[in-house]
């Protein structure tokens, strides 16, 4: 059995909710399309155990496995819309400047 890096309880609630929703959508669509777990696992290149983890919303499963399953089942556009290009383009020279307090300046009681 693969070693988990962290427990589900340590993940943010929103992350847990999204993974659970993705898992439910993967399972529902797989059943709707009458695809067996073994067939979908083979199509995705993952084991049935990993597919079971995806369908349960396990945060320890690889993000790539979730996204590939959603894509293979025709759910990618609905569940993971494309990000706006502004998130990675332009503004590369702009940096956030730290305040004096954050730099460790005037306020000795900061920490």
VEXNUMAR-781720 format. One record per atom (N, C-alpha, C): residue number from 1; residue in three letters; atom name; x, y, z. Coordinates in nm, 2 decimals. Last residue first. Layout:
// VEXNUMAR-781720
node k = NUM | r = ala | a = CA | east = X | north = Y | up = Z;
...
// end
This chain:
// VEXNUMAR-781720
node k = 111 | r = unk | a = N | east = 0.72 | north = 3.96 | up = 1.65;
node k = 111 | r = unk | a = CA | east = 0.70 | north = 3.82 | up = 1.68;
node k = 111 | r = unk | a = C | east = 0.74 | north = 3.79 | up = 1.82;
node k = 110 | r = unk | a = N | east = 0.70 | north = 4.24 | up = 1.70;
node k = 110 | r = unk | a = CA | east = 0.63 | north = 4.18 | up = 1.58;
node k = 110 | r = unk | a = C | east = 0.61 | north = 4.03 | up = 1.60;
node k = 109 | r = unk | a = N | east = 0.82 | north = 4.41 | up = 1.88;
node k = 109 | r = unk | a = CA | east = 0.72 | north = 4.31 | up = 1.93;
node k = 109 | r = unk | a = C | east = 0.65 | north = 4.24 | up = 1.82;
node k = 108 | r = unk | a = N | east = 0.98 | north = 4.59 | up = 1.75;
node k = 108 | r = unk | a = CA | east = 1.05 | north = 4.48 | up = 1.81;
node k = 108 | r = unk | a = C | east = 0.95 | north = 4.37 | up = 1.86;
node k = 107 | r = unk | a = N | east = 0.94 | north = 4.76 | up = 1.46;
node k = 107 | r = unk | a = CA | east = 0.86 | north = 4.70 | up = 1.56;
node k = 107 | r = unk | a = C | east = 0.93 | north = 4.58 | up = 1.62;
node k = 106 | r = unk | a = N | east = 1.12 | north = 4.85 | up = 1.25;
node k = 106 | r = unk | a = CA | east = 1.10 | north = 4.93 | up = 1.37;
node k = 106 | r = unk | a = C | east = 1.03 | north = 4.85 | up = 1.48;
node k = 105 | r = unk | a = N | east = 1.19 | north = 4.55 | up = 1.08;
node k = 105 | r = unk | a = CA | east = 1.23 | north = 4.69 | up = 1.10;
node k = 105 | r = unk | a = C | east = 1.20 | north = 4.74 | up = 1.24;
node k = 104 | r = unk | a = N | east = 1.14 | north = 4.32 | up = 0.95;
node k = 104 | r = unk | a = CA | east = 1.20 | north = 4.31 | up = 1.08;
node k = 104 | r = unk | a = C | east = 1.25 | north = 4.45 | up = 1.12;
node k = 103 | r = unk | a = N | east = 0.99 | north = 4.33 | up = 0.73;
node k = 103 | r = unk | a = CA | east = 1.13 | north = 4.31 | up = 0.71;
node k = 103 | r = unk | a = C | east = 1.21 | north = 4.30 | up = 0.84;
node k = 102 | r = unk | a = N | east = 0.74 | north = 4.38 | up = 0.84;
node k = 102 | r = unk | a = CA | east = 0.76 | north = 4.25 | up = 0.78;
node k = 102 | r = unk | a = C | east = 0.91 | north = 4.22 | up = 0.76;
node k = 101 | r = unk | a = N | east = 0.78 | north = 4.65 | up = 0.90;
node k = 101 | r = unk | a = CA | east = 0.74 | north = 4.56 | up = 1.01;
node k = 101 | r = unk | a = C | east = 0.77 | north = 4.41 | up = 0.96;
node k = 100 | r = unk | a = N | east = 0.81 | north = 4.76 | up = 0.66;
node k = 100 | r = unk | a = CA | east = 0.92 | north = 4.76 | up = 0.75;
node k = 100 | r = unk | a = C | east = 0.90 | north = 4.66 | up = 0.86;
node k = 99 | r = unk | a = N | east = 0.66 | north = 4.54 | up = 0.41;
node k = 99 | r = unk | a = CA | east = 0.67 | north = 4.66 | up = 0.49;
node k = 99 | r = unk | a = C | east = 0.78 | north = 4.65 | up = 0.59;
node k = 98 | r = unk | a = N | east = 0.78 | north = 4.42 | up = 0.10;
node k = 98 | r = unk | a = CA | east = 0.75 | north = 4.40 | up = 0.24;
node k = 98 | r = unk | a = C | east = 0.75 | north = 4.53 | up = 0.31;
node k = 97 | r = unk | a = N | east = 0.63 | north = 4.43 | up = -0.22;
node k = 97 | r = unk | a = CA | east = 0.73 | north = 4.49 | up = -0.13;
node k = 97 | r = unk | a = C | east = 0.69 | north = 4.47 | up = 0.01;
node k = 96 | r = unk | a = N | east = 0.60 | north = 4.20 | up = -0.48;
node k = 96 | r = unk | a = CA | east = 0.53 | north = 4.26 | up = -0.36;
node k = 96 | r = unk | a = C | east = 0.64 | north = 4.31 | up = -0.27;
node k = 95 | r = unk | a = N | east = 0.69 | north = 4.29 | up = -0.80;
node k = 95 | r = unk | a = CA | east = 0.71 | north = 4.21 | up = -0.68;
node k = 95 | r = unk | a = C | east = 0.64 | north = 4.28 | up = -0.57;
node k = 94 | r = unk | a = N | east = 0.70 | north = 4.27 | up = -1.15;
node k = 94 | r = unk | a = CA | east = 0.63 | north = 4.33 | up = -1.03;
node k = 94 | r = unk | a = C | east = 0.65 | north = 4.23 | up = -0.91;
node k = 93 | r = unk | a = N | east = 0.79 | north = 4.14 | up = -1.37;
node k = 93 | r = unk | a = CA | east = 0.88 | north = 4.22 | up = -1.30;
node k = 93 | r = unk | a = C | east = 0.83 | north = 4.28 | up = -1.17;
node k = 92 | r = unk | a = N | east = 0.58 | north = 4.00 | up = -1.48;
node k = 92 | r = unk | a = CA | east = 0.68 | north = 3.92 | up = -1.42;
node k = 92 | r = unk | a = C | east = 0.78 | north = 4.01 | up = -1.34;
node k = 91 | r = unk | a = N | east = 0.35 | north = 4.09 | up = -1.61;
node k = 91 | r = unk | a = CA | east = 0.37 | north = 4.13 | up = -1.47;
node k = 91 | r = unk | a = C | east = 0.48 | north = 4.06 | up = -1.40;
node k = 90 | r = unk | a = N | east = 0.26 | north = 3.80 | up = -1.82;
node k = 90 | r = unk | a = CA | east = 0.27 | north = 3.95 | up = -1.78;
node k = 90 | r = unk | a = C | east = 0.30 | north = 3.97 | up = -1.64;
node k = 89 | r = unk | a = N | east = 0.08 | north = 3.51 | up = -1.73;
node k = 89 | r = unk | a = CA | east = 0.14 | north = 3.59 | up = -1.83;
node k = 89 | r = unk | a = C | east = 0.15 | north = 3.73 | up = -1.77;
node k = 88 | r = unk | a = N | east = -0.06 | north = 3.36 | up = -1.54;
node k = 88 | r = unk | a = CA | east = 0.08 | north = 3.33 | up = -1.56;
node k = 88 | r = unk | a = C | east = 0.15 | north = 3.41 | up = -1.66;
node k = 87 | r = unk | a = N | east = -0.30 | north = 3.48 | up = -1.51;
node k = 87 | r = unk | a = CA | east = -0.24 | north = 3.42 | up = -1.39;
node k = 87 | r = unk | a = C | east = -0.10 | north = 3.38 | up = -1.41;
node k = 86 | r = unk | a = N | east = -0.40 | north = 3.56 | up = -1.75;
node k = 86 | r = unk | a = CA | east = -0.34 | north = 3.66 | up = -1.67;
node k = 86 | r = unk | a = C | east = -0.27 | north = 3.60 | up = -1.55;
node k = 85 | r = unk | a = N | east = -0.54 | north = 3.35 | up = -1.87;
node k = 85 | r = unk | a = CA | east = -0.39 | north = 3.36 | up = -1.90;
node k = 85 | r = unk | a = C | east = -0.32 | north = 3.47 | up = -1.81;
node k = 84 | r = unk | a = N | east = -0.76 | north = 3.17 | up = -1.65;
node k = 84 | r = unk | a = CA | east = -0.73 | north = 3.29 | up = -1.73;
node k = 84 | r = unk | a = C | east = -0.58 | north = 3.31 | up = -1.75;
node k = 83 | r = unk | a = N | east = -0.79 | north = 2.82 | up = -1.68;
node k = 83 | r = unk | a = CA | east = -0.75 | north = 2.93 | up = -1.60;
node k = 83 | r = unk | a = C | east = -0.73 | north = 3.05 | up = -1.69;
node k = 82 | r = unk | a = N | east = -1.07 | north = 2.62 | up = -1.78;
node k = 82 | r = unk | a = CA | east = -0.93 | north = 2.67 | up = -1.80;
node k = 82 | r = unk | a = C | east = -0.91 | north = 2.80 | up = -1.72;
node k = 81 | r = unk | a = N | east = -1.25 | north = 2.42 | up = -1.53;
node k = 81 | r = unk | a = CA | east = -1.24 | north = 2.52 | up = -1.64;
node k = 81 | r = unk | a = C | east = -1.10 | north = 2.57 | up = -1.65;
node k = 80 | r = unk | a = N | east = -1.32 | north = 2.14 | up = -1.43;
node k = 80 | r = unk | a = CA | east = -1.19 | north = 2.21 | up = -1.42;
node k = 80 | r = unk | a = C | east = -1.17 | north = 2.31 | up = -1.53;
node k = 79 | r = unk | a = N | east = -1.57 | north = 2.05 | up = -1.48;
node k = 79 | r = unk | a = CA | east = -1.52 | north = 2.04 | up = -1.34;
node k = 79 | r = unk | a = C | east = -1.39 | north = 2.12 | up = -1.32;
node k = 78 | r = unk | a = N | east = -1.63 | north = 2.09 | up = -1.75;
node k = 78 | r = unk | a = CA | east = -1.72 | north = 2.13 | up = -1.65;
node k = 78 | r = unk | a = C | east = -1.66 | north = 2.14 | up = -1.51;
node k = 77 | r = unk | a = N | east = -1.40 | north = 1.99 | up = -1.89;
node k = 77 | r = unk | a = CA | east = -1.44 | north = 2.13 | up = -1.91;
node k = 77 | r = unk | a = C | east = -1.54 | north = 2.18 | up = -1.81;
node k = 76 | r = unk | a = N | east = -1.39 | north = 1.72 | up = -1.79;
node k = 76 | r = unk | a = CA | east = -1.29 | north = 1.81 | up = -1.76;
node k = 76 | r = unk | a = C | east = -1.33 | north = 1.96 | up = -1.78;
node k = 75 | r = unk | a = N | east = -1.56 | north = 1.51 | up = -1.85;
node k = 75 | r = unk | a = CA | east = -1.61 | north = 1.60 | up = -1.74;
node k = 75 | r = unk | a = C | east = -1.51 | north = 1.72 | up = -1.72;
node k = 74 | r = unk | a = N | east = -1.51 | north = 1.28 | up = -2.00;
node k = 74 | r = unk | a = CA | east = -1.58 | north = 1.40 | up = -2.06;
node k = 74 | r = unk | a = C | east = -1.63 | north = 1.50 | up = -1.97;
node k = 73 | r = unk | a = N | east = -1.36 | north = 1.08 | up = -1.90;
node k = 73 | r = unk | a = CA | east = -1.51 | north = 1.07 | up = -1.89;
node k = 73 | r = unk | a = C | east = -1.59 | north = 1.18 | up = -1.95;
node k = 72 | r = unk | a = N | east = -1.11 | north = 1.18 | up = -1.95;
node k = 72 | r = unk | a = CA | east = -1.15 | north = 1.05 | up = -2.01;
node k = 72 | r = unk | a = C | east = -1.30 | north = 1.03 | up = -2.01;
node k = 71 | r = unk | a = N | east = -1.10 | north = 1.40 | up = -1.77;
node k = 71 | r = unk | a = CA | east = -1.09 | north = 1.42 | up = -1.91;
node k = 71 | r = unk | a = C | east = -1.14 | north = 1.29 | up = -1.99;
node k = 70 | r = unk | a = N | east = -1.12 | north = 1.27 | up = -1.52;
node k = 70 | r = unk | a = CA | east = -1.22 | north = 1.37 | up = -1.56;
node k = 70 | r = unk | a = C | east = -1.22 | north = 1.39 | up = -1.71;
node k = 69 | r = unk | a = N | east = -0.88 | north = 1.12 | up = -1.53;
node k = 69 | r = unk | a = CA | east = -1.01 | north = 1.06 | up = -1.52;
node k = 69 | r = unk | a = C | east = -1.12 | north = 1.15 | up = -1.57;
node k = 68 | r = unk | a = N | east = -0.69 | north = 1.33 | up = -1.54;
node k = 68 | r = unk | a = CA | east = -0.70 | north = 1.24 | up = -1.65;
node k = 68 | r = unk | a = C | east = -0.83 | north = 1.16 | up = -1.65;
node k = 67 | r = unk | a = N | east = -0.74 | north = 1.45 | up = -1.29;
node k = 67 | r = unk | a = CA | east = -0.76 | north = 1.53 | up = -1.42;
node k = 67 | r = unk | a = C | east = -0.77 | north = 1.44 | up = -1.54;
node k = 66 | r = unk | a = N | east = -0.66 | north = 1.24 | up = -1.12;
node k = 66 | r = unk | a = CA | east = -0.80 | north = 1.30 | up = -1.11;
node k = 66 | r = unk | a = C | east = -0.83 | north = 1.37 | up = -1.25;
node k = 65 | r = unk | a = N | east = -0.40 | north = 1.21 | up = -1.19;
node k = 65 | r = unk | a = CA | east = -0.49 | north = 1.10 | up = -1.21;
node k = 65 | r = unk | a = C | east = -0.63 | north = 1.15 | up = -1.21;
node k = 64 | r = unk | a = N | east = -0.28 | north = 1.45 | up = -1.13;
node k = 64 | r = unk | a = CA | east = -0.29 | north = 1.41 | up = -1.27;
node k = 64 | r = unk | a = C | east = -0.38 | north = 1.30 | up = -1.29;
node k = 63 | r = unk | a = N | east = -0.29 | north = 1.44 | up = -0.85;
node k = 63 | r = unk | a = CA | east = -0.38 | north = 1.54 | up = -0.92;
node k = 63 | r = unk | a = C | east = -0.39 | north = 1.50 | up = -1.07;
node k = 62 | r = unk | a = N | east = -0.29 | north = 1.12 | up = -0.69;
node k = 62 | r = unk | a = CA | east = -0.22 | north = 1.22 | up = -0.77;
node k = 62 | r = unk | a = C | east = -0.32 | north = 1.31 | up = -0.85;
node k = 61 | r = unk | a = N | east = -0.42 | north = 1.08 | up = -0.37;
node k = 61 | r = unk | a = CA | east = -0.41 | north = 1.04 | up = -0.50;
node k = 61 | r = unk | a = C | east = -0.36 | north = 1.15 | up = -0.59;
node k = 60 | r = unk | a = N | east = -0.46 | north = 1.20 | up = -0.12;
node k = 60 | r = unk | a = CA | east = -0.33 | north = 1.14 | up = -0.15;
node k = 60 | r = unk | a = C | east = -0.31 | north = 1.09 | up = -0.29;
node k = 59 | r = unk | a = N | east = -0.73 | north = 1.27 | up = -0.10;
node k = 59 | r = unk | a = CA | east = -0.63 | north = 1.38 | up = -0.14;
node k = 59 | r = unk | a = C | east = -0.49 | north = 1.32 | up = -0.16;
node k = 58 | r = unk | a = N | east = -0.99 | north = 1.08 | up = -0.23;
node k = 58 | r = unk | a = CA | east = -0.87 | north = 1.08 | up = -0.15;
node k = 58 | r = unk | a = C | east = -0.77 | north = 1.18 | up = -0.19;
node k = 57 | r = unk | a = N | east = -1.24 | north = 1.04 | up = -0.33;
node k = 57 | r = unk | a = CA | east = -1.19 | north = 1.18 | up = -0.31;
node k = 57 | r = unk | a = C | east = -1.07 | north = 1.19 | up = -0.22;
node k = 56 | r = unk | a = N | east = -1.33 | north = 0.80 | up = -0.41;
node k = 56 | r = unk | a = CA | east = -1.36 | north = 0.84 | up = -0.27;
node k = 56 | r = unk | a = C | east = -1.31 | north = 0.98 | up = -0.24;
node k = 55 | r = unk | a = N | east = -1.23 | north = 0.78 | up = -0.66;
node k = 55 | r = unk | a = CA | east = -1.38 | north = 0.79 | up = -0.65;
node k = 55 | r = unk | a = C | east = -1.42 | north = 0.83 | up = -0.51;
node k = 54 | r = unk | a = N | east = -0.96 | north = 0.76 | up = -0.61;
node k = 54 | r = unk | a = CA | east = -1.01 | north = 0.87 | up = -0.68;
node k = 54 | r = unk | a = C | east = -1.16 | north = 0.89 | up = -0.65;
node k = 53 | r = unk | a = N | east = -0.96 | north = 0.50 | up = -0.48;
node k = 53 | r = unk | a = CA | east = -0.92 | north = 0.62 | up = -0.41;
node k = 53 | r = unk | a = C | east = -0.97 | north = 0.75 | up = -0.47;
node k = 52 | r = unk | a = N | east = -1.03 | north = 0.35 | up = -0.70;
node k = 52 | r = unk | a = CA | east = -1.12 | north = 0.35 | up = -0.59;
node k = 52 | r = unk | a = C | east = -1.09 | north = 0.48 | up = -0.50;
node k = 51 | r = unk | a = N | east = -0.81 | north = 0.39 | up = -0.86;
node k = 51 | r = unk | a = CA | east = -0.94 | north = 0.44 | up = -0.91;
node k = 51 | r = unk | a = C | east = -1.04 | north = 0.45 | up = -0.79;
node k = 50 | r = unk | a = N | east = -0.63 | north = 0.25 | up = -0.70;
node k = 50 | r = unk | a = CA | east = -0.61 | north = 0.39 | up = -0.72;
node k = 50 | r = unk | a = C | east = -0.74 | north = 0.46 | up = -0.77;
node k = 49 | r = unk | a = N | east = -0.73 | north = -0.01 | up = -0.73;
node k = 49 | r = unk | a = CA | east = -0.72 | north = 0.05 | up = -0.60;
node k = 49 | r = unk | a = C | east = -0.71 | north = 0.20 | up = -0.61;
node k = 48 | r = unk | a = N | east = -0.70 | north = -0.06 | up = -1.00;
node k = 48 | r = unk | a = CA | east = -0.84 | north = -0.04 | up = -0.95;
node k = 48 | r = unk | a = C | east = -0.84 | north = 0.02 | up = -0.81;
node k = 47 | r = unk | a = N | east = -0.42 | north = 0.15 | up = -1.12;
node k = 47 | r = unk | a = CA | east = -0.48 | north = 0.03 | up = -1.07;
node k = 47 | r = unk | a = C | east = -0.63 | north = 0.05 | up = -1.02;
node k = 46 | r = unk | a = N | east = -0.39 | north = 0.32 | up = -1.44;
node k = 46 | r = unk | a = CA | east = -0.39 | north = 0.32 | up = -1.29;
node k = 46 | r = unk | a = C | east = -0.45 | north = 0.19 | up = -1.24;
node k = 45 | r = unk | a = N | east = -0.44 | north = 0.39 | up = -1.70;
node k = 45 | r = unk | a = CA | east = -0.30 | north = 0.35 | up = -1.66;
node k = 45 | r = unk | a = C | east = -0.28 | north = 0.34 | up = -1.51;
node k = 44 | r = unk | a = N | east = -0.68 | north = 0.45 | up = -1.80;
node k = 44 | r = unk | a = CA | east = -0.61 | north = 0.56 | up = -1.74;
node k = 44 | r = unk | a = C | east = -0.47 | north = 0.52 | up = -1.70;
node k = 43 | r = unk | a = N | east = -0.76 | north = 0.20 | up = -1.89;
node k = 43 | r = unk | a = CA | east = -0.76 | north = 0.32 | up = -1.99;
node k = 43 | r = unk | a = C | east = -0.68 | north = 0.43 | up = -1.93;
node k = 42 | r = unk | a = N | east = -0.76 | north = 0.06 | up = -1.66;
node k = 42 | r = unk | a = CA | east = -0.66 | north = 0.02 | up = -1.77;
node k = 42 | r = unk | a = C | east = -0.65 | north = 0.14 | up = -1.86;
node k = 41 | r = unk | a = N | east = -0.96 | north = 0.19 | up = -1.52;
node k = 41 | r = unk | a = CA | east = -0.83 | north = 0.18 | up = -1.46;
node k = 41 | r = unk | a = C | east = -0.73 | north = 0.15 | up = -1.57;
node k = 40 | r = unk | a = N | east = -1.18 | north = 0.12 | up = -1.68;
node k = 40 | r = unk | a = CA | east = -1.14 | north = 0.26 | up = -1.67;
node k = 40 | r = unk | a = C | east = -0.99 | north = 0.27 | up = -1.62;
node k = 39 | r = unk | a = N | east = -1.18 | north = -0.16 | up = -1.65;
node k = 39 | r = unk | a = CA | east = -1.16 | north = -0.10 | up = -1.78;
node k = 39 | r = unk | a = C | east = -1.12 | north = 0.05 | up = -1.77;
node k = 38 | r = unk | a = N | east = -1.22 | north = -0.19 | up = -1.37;
node k = 38 | r = unk | a = CA | east = -1.10 | north = -0.24 | up = -1.44;
node k = 38 | r = unk | a = C | east = -1.08 | north = -0.18 | up = -1.57;
node k = 37 | r = unk | a = N | east = -1.47 | north = -0.07 | up = -1.34;
node k = 37 | r = unk | a = CA | east = -1.36 | north = -0.01 | up = -1.28;
node k = 37 | r = unk | a = C | east = -1.23 | north = -0.06 | up = -1.34;
node k = 36 | r = unk | a = N | east = -1.66 | north = -0.05 | up = -1.65;
node k = 36 | r = unk | a = CA | east = -1.61 | north = -0.12 | up = -1.53;
node k = 36 | r = unk | a = C | east = -1.49 | north = -0.05 | up = -1.47;
node k = 35 | r = unk | a = N | east = -1.90 | north = 0.17 | up = -1.76;
node k = 35 | r = unk | a = CA | east = -1.76 | north = 0.14 | up = -1.77;
node k = 35 | r = unk | a = C | east = -1.72 | north = 0.07 | up = -1.64;
node k = 34 | r = unk | a = N | east = -2.15 | north = 0.29 | up = -1.81;
node k = 34 | r = unk | a = CA | east = -2.13 | north = 0.15 | up = -1.80;
node k = 34 | r = unk | a = C | east = -1.99 | north = 0.10 | up = -1.83;
node k = 33 | r = unk | a = N | east = -2.19 | north = 0.56 | up = -1.79;
node k = 33 | r = unk | a = CA | east = -2.14 | north = 0.51 | up = -1.92;
node k = 33 | r = unk | a = C | east = -2.11 | north = 0.36 | up = -1.92;
node k = 32 | r = unk | a = N | east = -2.27 | north = 0.56 | up = -1.52;
node k = 32 | r = unk | a = CA | east = -2.36 | north = 0.61 | up = -1.62;
node k = 32 | r = unk | a = C | east = -2.32 | north = 0.56 | up = -1.76;
node k = 31 | r = unk | a = N | east = -2.03 | north = 0.49 | up = -1.40;
node k = 31 | r = unk | a = CA | east = -2.14 | north = 0.40 | up = -1.39;
node k = 31 | r = unk | a = C | east = -2.25 | north = 0.43 | up = -1.50;
node k = 30 | r = unk | a = N | east = -1.87 | north = 0.71 | up = -1.46;
node k = 30 | r = unk | a = CA | east = -1.83 | north = 0.58 | up = -1.50;
node k = 30 | r = unk | a = C | east = -1.94 | north = 0.48 | up = -1.50;
node k = 29 | r = unk | a = N | east = -2.03 | north = 0.91 | up = -1.34;
node k = 29 | r = unk | a = CA | east = -2.01 | north = 0.91 | up = -1.49;
node k = 29 | r = unk | a = C | east = -1.96 | north = 0.78 | up = -1.54;
node k = 28 | r = unk | a = N | east = -2.00 | north = 0.84 | up = -1.07;
node k = 28 | r = unk | a = CA | east = -2.13 | north = 0.85 | up = -1.13;
node k = 28 | r = unk | a = C | east = -2.12 | north = 0.84 | up = -1.28;
node k = 27 | r = unk | a = N | east = -1.72 | north = 0.86 | up = -1.03;
node k = 27 | r = unk | a = CA | east = -1.79 | north = 0.73 | up = -1.01;
node k = 27 | r = unk | a = C | east = -1.92 | north = 0.74 | up = -1.08;
node k = 26 | r = unk | a = N | east = -1.67 | north = 1.13 | up = -1.09;
node k = 26 | r = unk | a = CA | east = -1.60 | north = 1.02 | up = -1.17;
node k = 26 | r = unk | a = C | east = -1.68 | north = 0.89 | up = -1.16;
node k = 25 | r = unk | a = N | east = -1.83 | north = 1.26 | up = -0.90;
node k = 25 | r = unk | a = CA | east = -1.86 | north = 1.28 | up = -1.05;
node k = 25 | r = unk | a = C | east = -1.79 | north = 1.17 | up = -1.13;
node k = 24 | r = unk | a = N | east = -1.70 | north = 1.18 | up = -0.67;
node k = 24 | r = unk | a = CA | east = -1.84 | north = 1.14 | up = -0.69;
node k = 24 | r = unk | a = C | east = -1.88 | north = 1.15 | up = -0.84;
node k = 23 | r = unk | a = N | east = -1.45 | north = 1.30 | up = -0.71;
node k = 23 | r = unk | a = CA | east = -1.46 | north = 1.16 | up = -0.70;
node k = 23 | r = unk | a = C | east = -1.60 | north = 1.11 | up = -0.72;
node k = 22 | r = unk | a = N | east = -1.53 | north = 1.57 | up = -0.71;
node k = 22 | r = unk | a = CA | east = -1.47 | north = 1.51 | up = -0.83;
node k = 22 | r = unk | a = C | east = -1.48 | north = 1.36 | up = -0.83;
node k = 21 | r = unk | a = N | east = -1.62 | north = 1.59 | up = -0.45;
node k = 21 | r = unk | a = CA | east = -1.71 | north = 1.62 | up = -0.56;
node k = 21 | r = unk | a = C | east = -1.66 | north = 1.56 | up = -0.69;
node k = 20 | r = unk | a = N | east = -1.38 | north = 1.54 | up = -0.31;
node k = 20 | r = unk | a = CA | east = -1.50 | north = 1.46 | up = -0.29;
node k = 20 | r = unk | a = C | east = -1.60 | north = 1.47 | up = -0.40;
node k = 19 | r = unk | a = N | east = -1.23 | north = 1.76 | up = -0.40;
node k = 19 | r = unk | a = CA | east = -1.19 | north = 1.63 | up = -0.43;
node k = 19 | r = unk | a = C | east = -1.30 | north = 1.53 | up = -0.41;
node k = 18 | r = unk | a = N | east = -1.38 | north = 1.97 | up = -0.29;
node k = 18 | r = unk | a = CA | east = -1.36 | north = 1.96 | up = -0.43;
node k = 18 | r = unk | a = C | east = -1.32 | north = 1.82 | up = -0.47;
node k = 17 | r = unk | a = N | east = -1.36 | north = 1.92 | up = -0.01;
node k = 17 | r = unk | a = CA | east = -1.49 | north = 1.93 | up = -0.08;
node k = 17 | r = unk | a = C | east = -1.48 | north = 1.91 | up = -0.23;
node k = 16 | r = unk | a = N | east = -1.08 | north = 1.94 | up = 0.03;
node k = 16 | r = unk | a = CA | east = -1.15 | north = 1.81 | up = 0.06;
node k = 16 | r = unk | a = C | east = -1.29 | north = 1.81 | up = -0.01;
node k = 15 | r = unk | a = N | east = -1.05 | north = 2.21 | up = -0.04;
node k = 15 | r = unk | a = CA | east = -0.98 | north = 2.11 | up = -0.11;
node k = 15 | r = unk | a = C | east = -1.05 | north = 1.97 | up = -0.09;
node k = 14 | r = unk | a = N | east = -1.20 | north = 2.33 | up = 0.17;
node k = 14 | r = unk | a = CA | east = -1.24 | north = 2.35 | up = 0.02;
node k = 14 | r = unk | a = C | east = -1.17 | north = 2.24 | up = -0.06;
node k = 13 | r = unk | a = N | east = -1.06 | north = 2.26 | up = 0.40;
node k = 13 | r = unk | a = CA | east = -1.19 | north = 2.21 | up = 0.37;
node k = 13 | r = unk | a = C | east = -1.23 | north = 2.22 | up = 0.23;
node k = 12 | r = unk | a = N | east = -0.71 | north = 2.16 | up = 0.35;
node k = 12 | r = unk | a = CA | east = -0.82 | north = 2.27 | up = 0.37;
node k = 12 | r = unk | a = C | east = -0.95 | north = 2.21 | up = 0.33;
node k = 11 | r = unk | a = N | east = -0.59 | north = 1.87 | up = 0.52;
node k = 11 | r = unk | a = CA | east = -0.61 | north = 1.95 | up = 0.40;
node k = 11 | r = unk | a = C | east = -0.72 | north = 2.05 | up = 0.42;
node k = 10 | r = unk | a = N | east = -0.58 | north = 1.71 | up = 0.74;
node k = 10 | r = unk | a = CA | east = -0.49 | north = 1.82 | up = 0.74;
node k = 10 | r = unk | a = C | east = -0.51 | north = 1.91 | up = 0.61;
node k = 9 | r = unk | a = N | east = -0.76 | north = 1.50 | up = 0.70;
node k = 9 | r = unk | a = CA | east = -0.80 | north = 1.60 | up = 0.79;
node k = 9 | r = unk | a = C | east = -0.71 | north = 1.73 | up = 0.79;
node k = 8 | r = unk | a = N | east = -0.61 | north = 1.33 | up = 0.54;
node k = 8 | r = unk | a = CA | east = -0.72 | north = 1.41 | up = 0.47;
node k = 8 | r = unk | a = C | east = -0.76 | north = 1.52 | up = 0.57;
node k = 7 | r = unk | a = N | east = -0.26 | north = 1.33 | up = 0.61;
node k = 7 | r = unk | a = CA | east = -0.40 | north = 1.28 | up = 0.64;
node k = 7 | r = unk | a = C | east = -0.50 | north = 1.38 | up = 0.58;
node k = 6 | r = unk | a = N | east = 0.01 | north = 1.29 | up = 0.38;
node k = 6 | r = unk | a = CA | east = -0.06 | north = 1.36 | up = 0.49;
node k = 6 | r = unk | a = C | east = -0.20 | north = 1.30 | up = 0.50;
node k = 5 | r = unk | a = N | east = 0.13 | north = 1.10 | up = 0.23;
node k = 5 | r = unk | a = CA | east = 0.22 | north = 1.21 | up = 0.27;
node k = 5 | r = unk | a = C | east = 0.15 | north = 1.29 | up = 0.39;
node k = 4 | r = unk | a = N | east = 0.10 | north = 0.75 | up = 0.25;
node k = 4 | r = unk | a = CA | east = 0.04 | north = 0.88 | up = 0.23;
node k = 4 | r = unk | a = C | east = 0.13 | north = 0.99 | up = 0.29;
node k = 3 | r = unk | a = N | east = 0.25 | north = 0.49 | up = 0.07;
node k = 3 | r = unk | a = CA | east = 0.25 | north = 0.57 | up = 0.19;
node k = 3 | r = unk | a = C | east = 0.19 | north = 0.71 | up = 0.16;
node k = 2 | r = unk | a = N | east = 0.06 | north = 0.22 | up = -0.08;
node k = 2 | r = unk | a = CA | east = 0.14 | north = 0.34 | up = -0.09;
node k = 2 | r = unk | a = C | east = 0.14 | north = 0.42 | up = 0.04;
node k = 1 | r = unk | a = N | east = 0.09 | north = -0.12 | up = 0.00;
node k = 1 | r = unk | a = CA | east = 0.00 | north = 0.00 | up = 0.00;
node k = 1 | r = unk | a = C | east = 0.09 | north = 0.12 | up = 0.00;
// end
